[in-house]
Amino acid sequence: MKYARISFPLCFSVALLLGACSESDDSDEPANDSDGGGGTDAGGTDAGGTDGGGTDGGGNAATSSGGSSGEVTNNGTNDSTSTGDSGGSGGAANNGTGGTSNQTSTTGSDSSTTGVSPIPGDPGCGFDSAAFCDTFDEVAANRGRAGDLDDRLWSAARGNPQLPTSGGHAFAAGPATLPACRAGQPAQVFPSDDALICDASDAIQSKHLLVAVGSQNYGQNSYRIRQPFDFGGRTGRIVFDAQGWMPEPVGWASVAVTEDPSPAPSYSLGESGTTNDEGGAVPRRGFLVQFHSCSGGWLGVRVIDVFEDYAQTAYFADTPCSELSVVDSNLHHFEIAVSQQRIEVYASPSSSDGVEFGDLQLLYGVDVDLPFSRGYVAMTVHNHASIKYSEEFAGVYLDAWFGRWDNVGFDGPVVENWREYSVPDSLVAGVDAWSVSGPVVDVGYVVADEAAGPNHVLEFQDVDLAGVVGARLAFGSWYNLFDGDAAEYALKFRFNGGTWRTHQLTAGEAGVLKGGNSQGALSQVVDVPVEDLVDGRNTLEFVSVGVPQNSPPAVSSVDLVLTTD
C-alpha cells in the first residue's frame, strides 16, 4: 500500500481523546449541543487552553459526574460455551518479542495471510519507527471478534446501552447492508463479520477497513489496539486516515486513549438523566475525541472529553467547524498529538484518491492534566440512529452506519510485558430487539442472579502463564438502573470452578450509573488473582448480586489481560 508521509507541523505535548456528536435518537428533540455552534453543558466554564500556534484556543470545560421474522446466517458459533484466544509470545505484530493474544479463529471463514506490517519498531504509517501500524492490506488469518482484522492485534467491542437485554437478548445488532467494498461480498453482514478489508476503489486507491455498525440507538463498534501507547515524558503521535463525512445525528467516529484496556469507550454528557449525548459506557480514566461533520459539510472536532474515576470534564470546541469540506467516502489524514499536558487534533483536506494528502490543519487543541502516561488506543464508529435519521440527514436510507479507516498507527516505545486472550462474541441469532425489528445477532451474555447460578461457561484457550505477575479481566457490562440501587450491585466471577471473587461496584462505577447518563452501560476492568489461572484452557463464570433480573445484567467483549515480568 502506498502511504504519503506527512510531516507533523509542530511538536506539542498533547493527550488524546476522540468522541462524537450526538442527537436524541429516541426523541425528535436535539441533544444539549447544537450542530453548528458546539454544545454547552450545564455548569460549563472556560478552560482557557491555547493551541501553541493554531487557531483554536482552549475549550469550554464542562464537568459531568457520572453521574418481523427472518433468517440470520453468519459464520460464527452460536453457543453459550465460548472458545477464547490462544495466547502467544510474539510481538504486537508478526513475530515480535512482546506478549500477544494469538487468537484461535472462531468464525473459520477466512484463511488468507494476516498482512500485518510492520513488526513493532520498524518503519510504517509515516513513522521511521512505529510502535504500532496496521495498513489493512489483507484479510487476517487470525479472525475473531474483530472480523477481518488480526485478532492478535485488535480487541473488538460492540456497545448498545439502551435496554440491551430486553426480550431475552444480550447486546443485539441488526443487519448492515453493505456499500461497495470488495468482490464477492455479501449483501448484508452481522457481527462478527462487520469489519471488512475492502479492495481499492476510485475514491480510496488502496485496500482499507470498512466498519459497519448495525446496532441502533447509540450503537458502536470499537476496536482497541492491544499494543499499549506510551507517551510518558514526551509528545506521542497517533495517526490514521478516515472518512470525514459524519452527518449528525446519523453517525460519526471517535478516538479514545484509556489507561485501562476498556472495551468500547464512549461518553455520557449532560445534566443528570440526559441519555442522548451519547449515553454510552464511560471509561475509568482517559480521554476521547469526538469528530463530526458540521452543518454545511465541514469537518470538525466537537469535544475532547477527559475521564477521571468515571467523571467527565468536557472541553467543547469554541470553533467546532473547520474550513475542511467533507466528501462521502473520501478520506482525510488525521494526527493526534498527546502528552500529559496537552492534546491537539490535526486533519488534512479530503483526498481524492485516499493515498496522497495535503497539509495538516489544527482542528482543536486543549490543555489538560492527565494522571497517566500509558494507555490503549480505541478507534470507534458510532451509529446514533441511522434508521431514524439517515434519509433526512444523509439523503439515503441506511440500516447501519459505516466508517472507513486506513493506516492506523502510533509512535513511541514498544511495550512488551503483556499477553491477552479473548472470549468470542456469543453470536446468537434471533429477531426483534429493543431498537431493531427483524433479524438480529447477539454478541453478549446475560448474567444470572447468584441464587440461580451461572448460565454460561466462557473459555480462554491456550493461556500461557510463564512470567505472569498480574492479571485483569476487562469487559463491557450493562445494569438495570430503574429497579435497584447501583451502590448495592456486585458482580461475582470465578475461574476454573474455583473461588468466587466479588467485585462490588466502586463509588465511581455506581456514580456514573446513578447519574443515568450512561443508560446502565459500564466499561469495567477488575483484578484477577494469578493463582486462579492455569496454563492452557481456563473457564470463566459470572453471577450478579443485588441486580434486578427483570431486565437482567449482561457482559460482552471479555478479555483477559496479563502483565509479565
N, C-alpha and C positions, 0 to 999 in steps of 0.2 A: 504494500500500500504506500502510495506517495504521501508524504507529510510535509507540509510547508512550515518550516521553522519560523516562529515569530518571536522577535526579541522582546523581552519584557521592558517597558519603557522606563520604569524607575524601580528602585529597590525599597520596599516598605516592610515594616513589621506589621503583620496582619493576622487576624483569626478568622476562620471560615465557618459560615453557616448560611445555607441557602434554603428559602422556603417559597411558598406560592400564595397568590392572591386567592381570596375566596368570596363567594356569594352564597346566599342561602339556597340549598338545594331541596329543602323540604318546605320552603315558603317562597313566595314571589318577592318578598322584601329583601333588599340587599343586606350584606353584612355591614359591620361597623365602619368599613372603609369605602371610599368612592373610587371608581375606576380611574379617573383622570388625575386626581389630586393626592392620592396616597391616603391611607387610613389614619385616623387618630383614635387612640384608645382612651378610655376614661382614666384621668389622672396622669396623662402624658406630660412630660417635662422635657425641656430642651437639653440634649446631651452635649451639644457644643463641640462635637468632633470635627477635626479638619482633615482634609484629604491629601495633604502634602503635595500639592501641585495640580490636583484635579479640580473639577468644577463643583462637585457635590461636597458640602461640608457634613458635619455630624447630623444625625437624625433626631427626631423627636422620640425620646425614650419613654416608653410606657411600661409599667410593671403590671403583670397579671399573675397572681399567685393561684396555682392550680385550682390556685384553686383550679294455565296453558300446559300443556304437556309437551314432551319432545324427547328424542333420544340423544343422549350425550355420549360421545365417544372420545376417548383420549388414550394416550399410550402409557398412562400411569398405572399404579396399583391402587385399587380401591379396598383397602384393608386397614383395620384399626391397629394391627400389629405392623410397625414400620421398620424398615431396614434403614440404618443410618449410613454414615460415611465411613470409608476406611481411611484411617489416619496414615500419614506418610511422614517422611523426614526430609523431603525436598524443600526447596525454597518456595517463595510465594508464586513464582512461575516455574517453568520446567527445570527440573534437576538442580535446584538451588540447594543451599545448605541449611536453611531455617526450617522449622516445622511447618507443615501444611495440613489441610484437610484434603486427602486424596480420595474423593468420594467414589463409592460404587454407584454406577448409574441405576436410577430407579425407574426410568422411563424406557430405556432399552431401545429407543427408536433411531439412534444415530450412532455411527461407529467411525466417523471420519477423524482426521487428526485434530489435535487441540488447537493448533495455530496460535499458541500463546507465545508472544515475543515482546520484549527481550527477557532474558534472565535478569533478575534484580541487580542493579548496579551497572548494567550495560546501557548504551545509548538507546533512546526511544522516546516517542511522544514529544519531540523537540528538546529533550534533555540530553546533555552529554553523558549523564549518569542518572538513570531513573530508578527510584526505589520501587516504582510500580508503573507498568504500562500495558494496556490492552488495546490493540488496534482492530479487533473484531474481524479478523480476516478469514476465519474458518469456524464451522460448527464444531464444538468441543466434543471429544470422545467421553469426557467425564461429565456427563449430564446429571442433573438433579433438580432441586427446586428452582435453579436459575435457568432452566430451559437450555438454549443453545450455548450459554456461557459456560466456561470451565468452572465446575463446582469446587475445584481446589482453590480457586482464586476469589470466587464471589459467593456470598451468602444472600439468598433472595428471601424477601419477606413481603407478604401482602396484607394490607390493612383495610379494615372496613368497620368503623366504630359504631355504626348506627344499628342497634339491636341485631348483632351478627349471629346470635344463637336462636332467634325466633323461628318457629316452625320446624324445630329439630335440626337446623343447620349449624354449621360452625365456620364462619367466615366464607360465605359463598360468593363466587364470581360468576357473572353471566358470560355469554359468548362475546367474542370480539371479532367482528367481520373485518378481515384484513384488507388494507390497501395493497398496492403492488409492492412486493418485496423480493421474491425470487421464483424461479421456475419450479413448478410442481407444488407450490404452496397450497395448503388447504384453504377453503373459503372462510372458515372460522376456526378460532382456537380458544381453548380454555387453559387454565393453569395445569401443569407447569410448562406448557408449550407456548407461553405468551411472551417469551423473549426470544427473538429470531435474528439470526445473522442474515442480512439482505445482500443481494447482488448489487453491483454498481448500477447507477441509473444516470440519466442526463443531469439531474439536479445534484446527485451525490456520486461522483465518479470513482468510488472505491467501495469495497464492502463495509458494512456498518451495522449497528444494532438498532432493531425496532422493538420497542416495548409497547404492549397492548394491554390496557387496564380495563377489564370488563366489570369490575366492581363499581357499583353506583353509590351515590351519596357519600362523598368523602372517601372513595376508594383510592388505594395507592399500591403501586408496585415499587418496591425499594430494593436496591442492590448494593449491599455493603461489601467493600473491598476488605478481604481478610487480612492482608498485609497492613500493619499499623502505619500511620502517618506521623512522623516525629518532626516537630517544628521547634524543639527546645533550643533557646538561645539564638534563634535565627528567624528569618522570614522564609517560610516554606511556600511552595507554589503547587497549586492543583490546577491541572489543565484538562480541557475537554472541548470537543466540538459538539454542538447540539442545535436542534431546531429552535428558532426563536418565536415561531407562531404559536402563541398560547392564549387564545381568547378567553377572557373572563366572561361568564363564570363557568366555562366548559371544563377546562383543564390547564395544567401548567406543570413546571418542573421545579424541583428544589435540590440543593446540595447541602448536606449536613456533615459536620465533624463532631463526633461524640466521644467522650472519654471512655465509655463502656462500649462493648460490641452490641449496641442497642438495635433491635430489629425495627424496621420501618419508622424511623424518627420523623415526627411531624410537629405540629404546633396547634395550640388551642387558645386563641386570643379573645379578648373582650371581657366585659364585666361578668361576674359570676352568673352562670346559667346560659351564657352565649354559646351556641353549639355549631354555628355555621362559619367559623373562622379559625381553624379548619376542623376543629373537633376531633383531632387525631391524638395518637399516643405521643406524649412529651417525654424526651429522654431525661435522665437524671442530671447530666451535665454535658454541655456542648454548645453548639450554635448551628443555625440553619439560615440559608439564604433562599428567599422565595423570589423566583423570576415570574414575570408576566409580560403580556403584550398589552400596552395601554390602548385606550380608545383611539382609533385612527391608525393603528398598526405600527406602533413604536415599541421597541424592546426596552424593558426596564427591570429594575430590582424594586420590589415593593417594600420589603422589610428584611432586616437582619435580626433574628430572634436569638437571644442568648439565654441559656438554661443553667440554673443552679439549684440543685435539690428539687427539681421538677417545677420550680417557679420560673417565670419568664420575664425578661426585660426586652421589649420590642423596640428596635430602632427603625422607625419608619422613615423612608427616604423623603427629604424635602422636595426633591425633584425626581419623582418615580418614573418618569418617561425620558428616554434619551432621544437623540436625533437619528438613531439607527432604525431604519424601517425593517419590517419582517416580511418574509415571503414564505408561503406554505411550502413545507418540505425542504427549504434551503437551510443550511447550517451556518451558524456563527462559531467563531473560535472564542472560548472563554478562558480566562485565567483568574484565579483567586489567590491573593497574597495573604498569608496567615502568619501572625505572630501572637504572642500573648497580649500584646498591647494594641494591636490594630488589625482590622480586616478591610481589604479592598477588593472590589469586583470589577473586572475589565471584560470588554467584549469587542469583537471586530464587527464591521459591517457584514451583512449576509453574503455568502459566497455563491456564485452561480454554478460552481462545479463541486463544492464540498471538499476541495483539495487546497486551492490557493485562497488565502485570506488577507484582508487588508490590515491596516494598523489598528492596534488596540486603543479603545477609549475607556476612560473611567466611567463606570455606571454609578458606583456608590462606594463610599468609604466611611468608616466609623471607628473611633477609639473605643477600646474595650479593656477589660481586665480579666483575662481568662486564667483560672486557677489550675490549668492543666496544660501540658505541652506535648502530649502524645495522645492520639485518638484514632478513630475509624471513620473513613470517608464513605458516605452513602449517597448514591445517585437515585433520585426518586421521581417517578411520574405520577401525578395526581389526577384522578378523574373526579372532579367535583360533582358533576351531574350531567353527563353528556346526553343521555336520553332526553332529559328535560330541556336543556338549553342549546343543544348543538344547532338545530335548524335556525334559531333566531340569531345566534352569535357567531356560528361558524359557517352558516349558509348551506349546510347539508346535514341530514340526519346521521348520527353516529351512535352506535350501540356501545362504543368504548372510546376512550381517549388514548392517543398514541404519542410516543416520543421517539425521536431518532437521535442516536449518540454515536460518536466515534472518537478514537484516540484519547482515551481516558488515562490519565497518569498523574504522578506527583514525584517530587524530588525528595532528597533527604537521605539519612542513613537507612540501610536495610535492617529492619528489626527481625531477629532470627529466633528468639526464645519463646516460640509458641507452636501449638498444634491445634487444629479444630476438627470437629466431627459434627454431622448434622442428621437430624431426623427429617425424612422426606415429608412433603405435603400429604395429607390424608387422601385427597383426590377421590372423594365420594360423590358420585353423580346423583342429582336429584332435580326437583322442579320447585319453582316459586319461592324464592327467598323474600325477605322483607322489602328489598328495594329493586328486585329484578323478577319479572314474570317469565315463565318458561323455563327452559333447561338451565341448570347451574351446576357448578362443581365446587364442593367444599375443600378448603385447604387446612382447616384446623381440627382440633379435638376438644369435645365437650369434657369438662371436668366435673365428676360427680361429687356429692357430699361424702364426707368420711364415713357416715353411717351406712351408705350403700357400697362403699369400697370402690376401688379404681375401675373404670370402664374401658381403659385402653392400656396396652403394654407397648411402649415405644422402645426402639432399639437404636443403639450406636454400634456400628460394626468396626472391628479391627483397631480398637483403641490401643495405642502404644503409650505405656506409662514410663518409659525409660527417661530418667532425668526430670520427671514432673515434680514441681514444687508447689503448684497451685492449680485450682480448677474452679471454673464458674459455669453456671447454666444461664444462657440468655434465651429469652422467649418473649413473644408478644402475648398479651392477655386481654381479657375483657371481663368486667364485673358489673352486675346489676346494681344500678345506683338508686333505684326507685323504692325498694322494699327492705333496705337494710342500712346498717351503719358501717361505712367503709373502715372506720377506725377499729372495728371488731373483726374484719376479714383476715383470714390467714389461708395460705396455700401450703399444703404438705407435699413432699416428694420423697421418693426413695429409689435408690439404685440397687439392682440385682436382688430384689426381695429382702433387703436388709433393713436397717433402722430408718424409720420415718423422720425426716427433717422438716421442721416447721419454719416457714417464713411468714411472720406477722407483718402485715403491711406497715412500712415505715411512715413516719409523720408526713414526709414529702409525698409518698405514694397515695396515702389516704387524703392528703390535702388536695391534690390535683383531681382526685375522684369526687370529693365533696364539692369542689368548685363547680362541677357539672360541665365545664367547657369541653372536656375530653370525651364525653358521652360514655364513659366507662372503660375507655381504652387505656392500657398501660404498656410501657416497654420496660421489662424487668430483667435484671441481672442479679443473680444470687450466688453466694459462695457455696462450693461443694467440698466436703472433706475428701481429700485424696484417697483416704483409706476406704471410702465407699466404692471406689472404682476398681476394675480388674483389667488386665490385658485381654484384648480380644473383644468379644461381644459383651455389651452392657445393656441391661434393661432399665427402663425408667417408667415410673408410675406417678400420677398426680391424684390428689383428692383436695377438696376445699373444706374450710371450716367457717361456719357462720355466714356463708354467702347464699343469698336466695337462689332457689333452684327453679322458680317459675320461668325465669329466663336465665339459664344456668351459665356459670363462667366457662371460659374456654381458653385454650392456649394454641399457639401456632408458631411456626418458624423457630423451632427449638434447636439450639446449638450448644455443644459442649466445647468450651474454650480452655485449653490447658496452657499453663506457663511452665517453661522448662528452665533448668539452671544453665 
